Amino acid sequence: MIERIFPATAPTPRGPYSPAVRAGDFIYVSGQGPVDPTTDKLSPGDISHQTRLVLSNIKRILESCGAAMQDVVKCSVFLKEGAEFPAMNAVYAEFFGENRPARTTVICGFVADIRVEIDCVAYKPLR
């Protein structure tokens, strides 16, 4: 079974994709940028602000699927600047604590004021 999920509490997708897709016991969350879900607009700011907003959006999406941050098994992090890794990592640790998923971090270019984008895969068996 494949279910495409469009949570009311998450930012509106900026393209032809689903915010999340459940495929069996796995939930794939599309890359989330620093979009404020209340205004549905990009929220510029420093890397800590943007990382906190991105991970809060991921948390909202997971919760709408009946999952939580501790169910995340893999994240991909995309950063605009490599020098911002320590600040991103500090906020990231706040959200995951001891429940550390596997992770890949890539330095890449972004348009506008985006400093970070994160996607993830979670494992939450259907019951």
C-alpha positions in Angstrom: 0.0 0.0 0.0 1.3 3.5 -0.9 -0.3 6.5 0.7 0.5 10.1 -0.3 0.2 12.4 2.7 -0.6 16.2 2.7 -0.8 17.3 6.4 -2.8 20.5 7.1 -0.2 21.5 9.6 2.8 21.4 7.2 3.9 24.0 4.6 2.3 23.7 1.2 4.6 21.8 -1.3 6.4 24.2 -3.7 6.3 21.7 -6.5 4.8 18.5 -7.8 5.6 16.3 -4.8 3.9 14.9 -1.6 5.2 16.2 1.7 5.2 12.5 2.9 4.6 9.1 1.4 3.9 6.0 3.4 4.9 2.8 1.8 4.1 -0.1 4.1 5.9 0.5 7.4 8.1 3.3 6.0 7.4 7.0 5.9 9.4 9.1 3.4 9.4 12.8 4.2 10.3 15.1 1.3 13.0 17.7 1.8 11.7 20.5 4.0 13.0 24.0 3.8 12.6 26.8 6.3 9.0 27.6 5.5 6.8 29.0 8.4 3.7 26.8 8.3 1.5 29.6 9.7 2.4 32.1 6.9 3.4 29.5 4.3 6.4 31.7 3.5 10.1 31.3 3.6 11.5 32.4 7.0 14.9 33.8 6.5 17.3 33.8 9.4 20.4 32.2 10.7 21.2 28.5 10.4 19.9 27.8 13.9 16.6 29.4 13.2 16.2 27.7 9.9 17.3 24.2 11.2 14.8 24.5 14.1 12.0 25.4 11.6 12.9 22.6 9.2 13.0 20.0 11.9 9.7 21.3 13.5 8.1 20.9 10.1 9.4 17.3 9.8 8.1 16.6 13.3 4.6 17.9 12.3 4.6 15.8 9.2 5.7 12.7 11.1 3.1 13.2 13.8 0.3 13.5 11.1 1.4 10.0 10.0 1.3 8.6 13.6 5.1 8.7 13.9 7.7 10.6 15.9 11.3 11.8 15.6 12.5 8.7 17.4 11.1 6.6 14.5 13.5 8.3 12.0 16.1 5.9 10.6 17.8 8.1 8.0 18.2 11.9 7.3 19.8 13.7 4.5 20.9 17.3 5.3 21.7 19.8 2.7 23.6 22.9 3.8 24.4 26.1 1.9 27.6 26.7 3.8 29.9 24.1 5.3 31.0 26.5 8.0 27.4 26.3 9.4 27.6 22.6 10.1 28.3 23.0 13.9 25.4 25.3 14.5 23.0 23.1 12.4 24.3 20.0 14.3 23.6 21.5 17.7 19.9 22.1 16.8 19.7 18.7 15.1 20.9 17.1 18.4 18.1 18.9 20.3 15.5 17.2 18.1 17.0 13.7 18.1 18.9 13.4 21.4 20.0 9.8 21.9 17.7 8.5 19.0 20.4 9.2 16.4 19.3 8.3 12.9 21.8 7.5 10.1 22.7 10.8 8.3 24.3 12.2 5.2 25.3 15.9 5.0 25.9 17.6 1.7 27.1 21.1 1.0 25.2 22.6 -2.0 23.9 25.8 -3.5 20.4 27.1 -2.8 18.2 29.8 -4.3 16.9 32.7 -2.1 17.6 32.7 1.6 17.5 29.0 2.2 20.4 27.8 4.3 19.3 24.2 5.0 17.0 21.5 3.7 16.4 18.1 5.4 14.6 15.0 4.3 14.1 11.7 6.2 12.8 8.2 6.3 11.0 6.8 9.3 10.0 3.3 10.3 6.6 3.0 11.9 4.8 -0.3 11.5 1.1 -0.1 10.6 -1.1 -1.7 13.3 
